[in-house]
Amino acid sequence: MKNISFLKRIAIMSVVVLTVWLFWPTMTEPPVTIAKKKLSTTKVKATSVPEKQHEKSPLVNVIPAEITSNESATLVAKAYAAELSFPTYSQPLSNKDLDRLEPNYFNPQSIPVDDLGTTISAKLSKYRYVYPEPVFATLIGENISNAELVLIDTTTGKSLLKRKFEQNDKNWTAQFDGERNFPMQLQATVKARINGKNISIALSLKYVDSIATLEGFEPAYTQDADMVLKANLNTREQGLYRIRANLFDADDQPIAHLVSKEKLSKGNRNIELKAHQSVLQGKKAPFYLSTFTIELMSPAPGKPTKYGDSAINKFDIKDFAVSSLSDRPYEPSQQEKQRLQLLQKMAQGG
């Protein structure tokens, strides 16, 4: 009987994990910094925010390390029920949601250079670049005599380009011009000479060729409880596209994270973003869209997600009246209700 009870708990936990994996979007992978204390040749491999950093999961920092399987399922069920107050395509956004507000942010990497705690810091202007964007690096620290930036193909280990850092006060900067045929997986290695010691920091990045361009939006219009914004895309490949954007109010405060998916063929195509009335009530107009991300979803395991670019940085939403929207609350789909019922049943030990 003890074995059966143990197996049952394992099964319940497995289902919880699988359910979370299936039902919630991908969580942001945390930055990783590895520092070696050897000062003569210090090397740090750093990864910044990768492309999987999109839709926020309600489970982050929710489940403590030591709880029972039923408690886990209860927390998951409650979190999912809260999420269902809003449609998945129009989720509330706050200033704390940095993964959505800055989806391509590169986390600066700092390492010690002596036993006194002196550090240097290096960063790239972003994690993922789209051709023809230049790769821009900044190095900050004291007693730097010279520094070099080396672009490396991480698959082959081959050095592709080298640039000398130029000093401006305490900041050192270096830049590569973008090339269409860059390998996607790259590493920008900073090699600096500090107090007679060689210091090395490896910064991971991606460089991609754009597969679609966001050219603009049509004027917003009302569709029941949704404010609809039709995006104009010029696609260079066919497939399942996902577009993301952040909605802000007149005071530049974030309102909602908008997401839409649709299969598109090549050419001039449209895809609709929607903001539900539940995220707009009480917000100060006029609104605007910004922080655009265009993705061509992976068609099969092992195939990479591809990315597009935007010809605009911002779209102003003019003359839209929130009062024109239906005040009907969001009604979860039958599938979403079934997922919630499954989680609630698991929480009850069923």
Salt bridges, closest charged atoms under 4 A:
GLU29 OE2 - LYS52 NZ 3.67
GLU55 OE2 - ARG242 NH1 3.42
GLU55 OE2 - ARG244 NH2 3.60
ASP97 OD1 - LYS56 NZ 3.14
GLU133 OE2 - LYS126 NZ 3.02
GLU142 OE2 - LYS170 NZ 3.47
ASP209 OD2 - ARG180 NH1 3.07
GLU237 OE1 - LYS306 NZ 3.13
ASP251 OD1 - LYS284 NZ 3.51
GLU295 OE2 - HIS54 NE2 2.98
GLU295 OE1 - ARG242 NE 2.91
GLU295 OE1 - ARG244 NE 3.04
ASP309 OD1 - ARG236 NH2 3.77
ASP316 OD1 - LYS314 NZ 3.75
GLU331 OE2 - LYS337 NZ 2.53
